[in-house]
Amino acid sequence: MQAPNRVFSFPNPVDEVSARLVATGVVAQAALFLVTRWDLLLVTLAYGFVARVLTGPTLSPLGRFVTGVVRPRLTIEPREVPGPPKRFAQGIGAVLASSALIATVGFDAGGLTVGLLLALTAAASLEAFAGLCLGCWMFRILMRTGVIPASTCEACNDLWSRTT
């Protein structure tokens, strides 16, 4: 069931097609930064992740573009997946992108920035091109070990108990 349309809410469920399209945009932004070293790209990348963690696509320019322009033009059927693991994955992206921004702007640590963005690009590429969400996989492990309570995502608990 979709959450009410509030600014600070994350959709649940999430359309996996949209998530993969957003991941494709992240790969493009990160790769463009790695080629150009244009700091503004790090700002937009970090902002986009933080905005998606807080609001889903609502305040994210990339999220709005994907859900409002690109996705409606595709004839692929939606594939709904639980929202909490996707939000967790966006949180990991926010940490990596924000850390890369801080490393570049605050410390002029170009090597660290490149390493963080390569990790981010690898994870986003797996989501975009193979449909493998590393953050979702980590979320699953954390749920199974009890670090994340099962009540956080009842749909995940049901889904993952069926696949074991």
N, C-alpha and C positions, 0 to 999 in steps of 0.2 A: 504494500500500500504506500502510495506517495505521501511524503510529509507535506503538511500544509505549506503554502507558498509564503514563507517568511524569509526575511533577508538572511538571518543567521540560522539556517537549517541546511542539512545535507540530505540529498535525495536518498530514499530507500524504498524500493530497490533502485539500482542504477542500470541504465542501458549500457551493456558491455561494448556495443558498437561505438557509442559516443566516447566511452572511456578510452578505447583503442585509438580513436581519432585524436583525442586530446593528447595521448601519449605520442602520437606521430608529430603533433605540433611541438611538443617538448623536445623530441629528438631533433627536429629542424632548428629550433632556437638554440639548443645547446651546441649542435654542430656548427651553426653559424658563429656563435661566440668563439668556439675553438679555432675557427679559421680567421676571424676578424679581430678578436680580443676587444670588441666594443663593449665597454662596461654597462652601457644602458641595457644590453640584452640580459645581463645578469640581474639587473633590477627588475625587468619585466618577468623574467623566469621565476625569481624568488617571490615577487608580488603575486604572480599567478597561482603558485602553489599555496601560499598562505590564504589567498582569497578562496581557493577551492576547498581547503580544509574547513574554513569558517562558513562558507555559503554554498558549496557545490559550484555550479556554473554561474550563479547569480552575479557576483562581482568580479569574475575572472573574464578578461577580454577573450582569451582563447576558449574558455568554456562557453561563453555566450556565442562566439562565432561558430563553434562546432554544433551546439544544440539549436541555435536559431537559424543558421544559414546552411551549413554543410549537411547535417543529419536529415533535415526534412526533404532534401533532394535525393536521398538514397532510397532505393527500393528494398534494401535488406531489412528483414523483419527484426524488430527489437529482441534482444536477448537480455532478460532481466537477471541481475545478480545482486546479492546482498550489498547494501551500502556501507556498513561499518568497515569491512576489510578495505574497500576502495578509499574510504576516508583515511584509514590508517596508512595506506600506501601514499596518499597525497601528503600526509604528515611527514613521512620519511623524505619524500621529494622536497618538502619545504625546508627540512633541516639541511639536506645536501645543498640545495640552491642558495639558501641564506648563508650557509657556511662558506660557500664559494664566493659569494658577494663580499662577505666580511674579510675573507682571506685576500681578495684582490684589492678592495678599497681601503681596508684598515691596515693591512700588513704587507701589501705588495708581494704576496706569496704566490707567485704565478704557478709554481709547480704543484702546490697544494690545490689551487683552483682547478688546474687541469685534471688532477687525480679525482677530485670530487665530481667534476663534470663528466669524466669518463665513466665513473660508477653510475651516475644518474642516467647518462645516455645508454649504457648497457641495460639497465633496468627498464627504462622507458622503451627501448627497442624490443626487449622481450615481450612487453605488454602490447606494443603497437603491431609487431609483425608476427608474433607467435601466439598471442593471447595468454601468455604466462605472466601473471602479476606476482612479482616477488614479495611485495608488501602484503598481498593477500595470503601468500604462502606462509610468511612470517606470522601474520595474524592467526592463522590456523594453528600453528605450532604453539603460540602463546595461549590460545584458547585450550588446546589439549593439555597443556601443562598447568592450567589453572591461573596463569598470570593475568589473563583477560577472562573475566567471569562469563559463563555461558549465557547469562541474561543480556550481555551486551549485544549479542546477535543470535537470537533464537533461530532465525532462518539458517544461519551458518551451522549452528549446532545440529539442526535437523538434516541439512544437506550433507555435512561431513560425516555424520554418524551412518548415513546410508551408503557412503562410499568406502567404508572401512571393512 
